[in-house]
Amino acid sequence: MTAEVLAPGGYGISINPLGDYQRTVAPAANFDISMSFVKTQFCDIDVLHLPACMRLGVAPNSIKCPTSPGGPFTLDLQVTNLMPAPVVVLNLFACQPSQLPPGAVTVTPGPVALPGGILLPGATVTVPVTLPGIPITGGKVCFCASLATEEPGVPPCEDILCVDLPNCFVPCMSLWESNVLCAPDPNNPGGSLYTAVVNVMNLTNTPGNVVCFQPCPPSQLPAGAINAVPQPAVVTLGGPLLNGQTAAIPISLPGVPTSQGGLACFDVVLKTAVEGQEICREKLCIPLPRCTEPCMALQATNVQCPPTQAGSYTLQLQITNQSGLPANAYSLSACPGNQLPAGSITVPPQPGSLQVFGSPLLPSASTTVPVALPGAPFTGANVCFVVTLFNSGPGGGGGAGGRATPNN
């Protein structure tokens, strides 16, 4: 018995289900269609190999990165007509999700047209294609193509093309943090806040004069991170920041809880002027340590200049005990270099020996002690030193430290 099968493209093929051989049938269009007959226990299984109707490819070295932020990738698409009739229509469109390989995305390319309006059988044409909406980092992108003829009985031909687009991200500045510290909060006595130095290196050829700090777009915030708003929000640099140069900018992070630590993120924007052109925008995320609750509050008052250049500054230091134990003594010492805020200095304060309070300094109580700062520059400076409280609670003596920063 012979069965008649209508293959895609309208080609008629005669199949003998009892045959035990391979043969090639040439339809009217002079296309060779190979059919393999595989013998089974009950009947033969016909495997039909249909010819491709088009060939898609990308011209060598034609994939180009976007020329502006948010712009499309571009490439030159090569299309070969393998059908027996001239092609008059080329369409490019997004593929179905089921057609995509793992990890790929699909887009609808920009409109295209056949050069000359026709593609003859066996001919190849190169068509410029734009791929909008692709992240600057690239990735595997697929789109589908269809060819149509005007010949009756020749169905449209469809195929899919997947392209690996390059990562076109080029950083316009390098960012890193340094001197991340827990510092007393001047607007919240007894509280603390984070301070840090943001280092900005300009990698563009455009000089920058202003650095702005802004919250990140929520969609770009890593999971669990805090969207911070650094202060000052706008910093005018002392001079143009040229290519390869770095500016170190002290900031604070008010409103960021200090008890748990975590990751604080914000955008750094380099501009030509306060209301000028935006040169570069990058995100910076700073790992924050967990700050212990301050054991004391410190306030410097009545800061007096030295009587001579060789003399010492003097001040009155108010100490408020915020620990849960009475304090019996205190000491003053220079600040370790790794705890100094940017632009600050330290000197050995006086008195330098252990000082015993006249009576225990109870929790929440305050007292005022005199301090001298020998060696501080006569022209003034931001001077830091460490204050340590000692107690004689259960189990022996203990100590807790704080940092004072009188602005000379």
C-alpha positions in Angstrom: 0.0 0.0 0.0 1.2 3.5 -0.8 0.4 6.5 1.3 0.5 10.1 0.1 2.2 12.6 2.5 2.1 16.4 2.0 5.4 17.7 3.5 5.8 21.4 4.6 6.3 23.5 1.5 3.6 21.5 -0.4 5.9 18.8 -1.7 4.2 15.5 -2.5 6.0 12.3 -1.3 5.0 8.7 -1.9 5.8 6.4 1.0 5.6 2.6 1.0 5.2 1.6 4.7 6.4 -2.0 4.0 9.7 -0.9 2.4 13.0 -1.8 4.0 15.4 0.6 2.2 16.4 4.2 1.8 15.5 6.3 -1.2 15.5 9.9 -2.4 12.4 11.4 -3.9 12.8 14.4 -6.1 9.6 16.6 -6.1 8.6 19.0 -8.8 10.8 21.9 -7.4 13.9 19.8 -8.0 14.7 19.7 -4.3 16.1 16.5 -2.9 14.2 15.2 0.2 15.8 12.2 1.8 13.7 9.7 3.7 15.1 7.0 5.8 13.0 3.9 6.5 13.9 2.1 9.7 12.6 -1.5 10.1 10.7 -2.3 13.3 8.8 -5.3 14.5 5.4 -4.0 13.1 6.1 -1.4 10.5 8.6 1.1 9.1 9.2 4.5 10.7 9.8 7.3 8.2 12.3 10.0 9.1 11.8 13.0 6.8 14.7 15.5 6.4 13.4 18.7 5.0 15.8 21.2 3.4 16.4 24.6 5.2 14.5 27.5 3.7 16.9 30.2 4.9 20.3 30.7 6.5 20.9 33.4 9.0 24.3 34.8 10.3 26.1 37.8 11.5 28.7 39.6 9.4 32.2 39.3 11.0 33.1 42.2 13.3 29.7 43.9 12.8 28.4 43.8 16.4 28.7 47.3 17.8 28.1 48.6 21.4 25.6 51.4 22.0 26.9 54.8 21.1 25.0 56.5 23.9 23.5 55.5 27.3 20.4 53.4 26.8 21.0 53.1 23.1 20.7 49.9 21.0 23.3 47.4 20.0 23.7 47.1 16.3 24.9 44.3 13.9 24.8 43.4 10.2 22.5 40.4 9.6 23.3 38.1 6.7 20.2 36.4 5.2 20.4 33.7 2.5 17.3 32.6 0.6 17.2 28.8 0.2 13.7 28.7 -1.1 12.8 28.0 -4.8 11.1 31.4 -5.2 12.2 35.1 -4.8 11.7 36.6 -1.3 9.9 39.9 -1.2 9.3 40.3 2.6 11.7 40.1 5.5 10.3 40.4 9.0 12.2 40.3 12.4 10.3 39.8 15.6 10.6 38.6 19.2 10.6 34.8 19.6 8.3 32.7 21.8 9.8 31.9 25.2 9.6 28.2 24.4 12.1 28.8 21.5 14.8 30.4 23.7 17.9 28.5 24.9 18.6 28.7 28.6 19.8 32.1 29.8 18.8 33.9 26.6 16.4 36.8 26.2 14.5 38.0 23.1 13.8 41.4 21.7 12.0 42.9 18.7 14.7 44.4 16.4 14.1 47.7 14.7 12.4 47.8 11.4 14.3 46.3 8.4 13.8 46.2 4.6 15.3 44.0 1.8 17.8 46.1 -0.2 16.2 46.4 -3.7 13.0 44.9 -2.4 13.8 41.3 -3.5 16.0 38.4 -2.6 16.5 35.8 -5.3 16.8 32.1 -4.7 20.3 31.2 -3.5 21.3 34.9 -3.0 22.6 36.5 0.3 21.8 40.0 1.5 23.3 42.0 4.4 20.8 44.0 6.5 21.6 46.5 9.3 19.8 45.5 12.5 19.3 47.4 15.8 18.6 45.6 19.0 17.0 48.0 21.6 16.4 47.4 25.2 19.5 45.3 25.9 21.5 46.0 29.1 24.9 47.6 28.5 26.4 44.4 29.9 25.2 42.4 26.9 24.4 38.6 27.0 22.8 36.0 24.8 20.0 37.7 22.8 17.7 35.9 20.3 15.2 37.1 17.6 13.2 35.4 14.9 13.0 36.1 11.2 10.5 35.2 8.5 10.8 35.3 4.7 7.8 35.4 2.4 7.4 35.1 -1.4 4.6 36.0 -3.8 4.5 32.5 -5.3 1.3 30.5 -4.5 1.8 27.3 -2.6 5.2 28.4 -1.1 4.6 29.0 2.6 6.6 31.6 4.7 9.9 30.5 6.1 10.8 31.2 9.8 14.1 30.7 11.7 15.7 31.9 14.9 19.1 33.5 15.4 20.9 33.9 18.8 23.8 36.3 19.3 26.2 36.7 22.1 26.5 40.4 22.7 29.6 41.7 24.4 29.8 43.5 27.7 30.1 47.1 26.7 30.3 48.5 30.2 33.3 50.9 30.6 33.6 52.4 34.0 33.9 56.2 33.9 35.2 56.5 37.4 36.8 54.3 40.1 35.3 54.5 43.6 36.5 53.1 46.9 35.9 53.9 50.6 38.4 54.3 53.4 38.5 55.2 57.1 35.0 53.8 57.8 34.4 54.7 61.5 31.8 55.0 64.2 31.8 58.6 65.4 29.8 60.6 67.9 26.7 62.1 66.4 26.8 65.9 66.9 23.0 66.1 66.5 22.3 63.2 68.9 24.2 63.5 72.2 25.2 60.1 73.2 24.5 58.6 69.8 26.8 57.6 67.0 26.9 57.8 63.2 29.1 56.4 60.5 31.8 58.5 58.9 34.0 57.6 55.9 36.1 58.9 53.1 34.9 58.4 49.5 37.7 58.3 47.0 36.7 59.3 43.4 39.1 58.7 40.5 38.0 60.3 37.2 38.5 57.9 34.3 37.0 60.2 31.6 38.7 62.9 29.6 36.2 65.5 30.9 37.4 67.4 34.0 35.0 67.2 36.9 34.5 70.0 39.4 31.5 68.8 41.5 30.7 65.5 43.2 27.1 64.8 44.2 25.9 62.0 46.5 22.4 60.7 45.8 20.2 57.7 46.8 20.4 54.6 44.5 17.4 53.7 42.3 15.6 51.0 44.4 15.9 48.5 41.5 19.7 48.8 41.7 19.9 48.3 45.5 21.4 44.9 46.5 19.2 42.7 48.7 19.4 43.8 52.3 21.4 47.0 51.6 20.5 50.4 53.1 19.8 53.2 50.6 22.0 55.9 52.2 22.0 59.7 51.7 25.6 60.9 52.5 26.3 64.3 53.8 27.4 66.7 52.4 25.2 65.9 49.4 27.1 68.3 47.1 30.9 68.9 47.2 32.6 71.4 45.0 36.2 70.3 44.5 39.1 72.6 45.0 40.1 72.4 41.3 39.3 70.4 38.2 39.5 66.6 38.7 41.4 65.5 35.5 41.6 62.0 34.0 43.5 59.6 36.4 43.3 62.0 39.4 41.6 61.2 42.7 39.6 63.3 45.1 39.2 62.1 48.8 35.9 63.4 50.2 35.0 63.0 53.9 31.3 62.1 54.4 28.9 61.0 57.1 25.9 58.7 56.9 23.2 60.3 59.2 20.1 58.1 59.6 21.9 54.8 59.0 21.5 52.6 62.1 24.8 51.9 63.8 23.8 49.0 66.0 23.7 46.3 63.4 26.2 47.3 60.6 25.4 46.1 57.1 25.8 47.5 53.6 25.1 51.1 52.7 24.8 52.1 49.0 24.5 55.4 47.2 25.1 56.9 43.8 28.2 59.1 43.2 27.8 61.6 40.4 30.7 63.5 38.9 29.6 66.8 37.2 31.2 69.7 35.4 29.4 72.2 37.8 26.6 72.2 40.4 24.0 72.8 37.6 26.3 71.5 34.9 26.7 68.4 32.7 26.7 65.0 34.4 30.0 63.3 33.4 29.6 60.0 35.2 27.4 58.1 37.7 28.4 55.0 39.5 27.1 53.2 42.6 29.2 52.7 45.7 28.3 50.2 48.5 30.2 50.5 51.7 30.4 47.6 54.3 29.7 49.1 57.7 30.9 47.6 61.0 28.6 47.2 64.0 29.1 50.1 66.3 28.9 49.4 70.0 26.7 51.8 72.0 28.8 54.7 73.2 29.8 54.3 76.9 30.1 58.1 77.4 29.3 61.4 75.8 32.0 64.0 75.4 31.8 67.7 74.9 34.7 70.2 74.7 34.0 73.7 75.9 35.9 76.9 76.6 38.7 76.1 74.1 41.5 78.7 74.7 44.4 79.5 72.4 48.0 79.0 73.6 49.5 82.1 75.2 52.5 81.7 73.0 53.4 79.6 69.9 55.2 77.1 72.2 52.3 76.9 74.6 49.3 74.6 74.8 45.6 74.9 73.9 43.4 74.4 77.0 39.8 73.3 77.2 37.1 72.0 79.6 35.9 68.5 78.8 32.5 67.5 79.9 32.2 63.7 80.4 28.8 62.0 80.8 28.9 58.4 81.9 26.5 56.4 79.7 27.7 53.0 80.8 25.8 50.9 83.3 28.5 51.1 86.0 30.0 53.9 88.1 33.3 55.3 86.8 36.1 55.9 89.4 38.9 57.2 87.1 39.7 58.3 83.6 42.7 58.6 81.3 43.6 60.7 78.2 45.7 59.4 75.3 46.5 60.1 71.7 44.2 58.7 69.0 45.4 55.7 67.0 46.2 56.6 63.5 43.7 54.2 62.0 40.8 55.9 63.9 41.6 59.4 62.8 39.0 61.0 60.6 40.3 62.5 57.3 42.0 65.8 57.9 42.4 65.4 61.7 45.5 65.1 63.8 46.2 63.8 67.3 48.5 65.0 70.1 49.2 63.4 73.6 46.7 65.3 75.8 47.5 66.3 79.4 47.2 65.1 82.0 48.6 61.9 80.6 48.4 59.7 83.8 45.4 58.0 85.3 43.1 60.6 87.0 40.8 59.5 89.9 37.5 61.3 90.2 36.8 62.9 93.6 33.7 60.7 93.8 32.4 58.0 91.5 30.9 59.2 88.3 27.5 57.5 88.4 25.6 56.3 85.3 24.1 59.3 83.4 26.0 61.7 85.6 28.4 64.3 84.1 31.6 66.0 85.3 34.0 68.5 83.8 37.8 68.1 83.7 40.6 70.3 82.4 42.6 69.2 79.4 45.7 70.7 77.7 46.8 69.9 74.2 50.6 70.6 73.9 52.0 70.4 70.4 48.8 71.3 68.6 49.6 73.8 65.8 49.3 77.5 66.7 47.3 78.0 63.4 44.5 75.7 64.6 43.5 72.1 63.6 40.9 69.4 64.1 42.5 67.5 67.0 41.4 64.1 68.3 42.3 62.2 71.5 40.9 59.2 73.4 39.2 59.3 76.8 38.9 56.1 78.8 36.7 55.5 81.8 37.7 53.0 84.5 35.4 51.3 87.1 35.9 48.9 90.0 32.8 46.8 89.5 32.4 43.1 90.3 35.4 41.1 89.2 38.0 43.9 89.3 38.7 47.0 87.3 37.4 47.7 83.8 37.7 50.4 81.2 35.6 51.9 78.4 36.8 54.4 75.8 35.5 57.3 73.9 37.0 59.9 71.5 36.9 63.7 71.8 37.3 66.0 68.9 37.6 69.7 69.9 37.7 71.9 66.8 40.6 74.3 67.4 
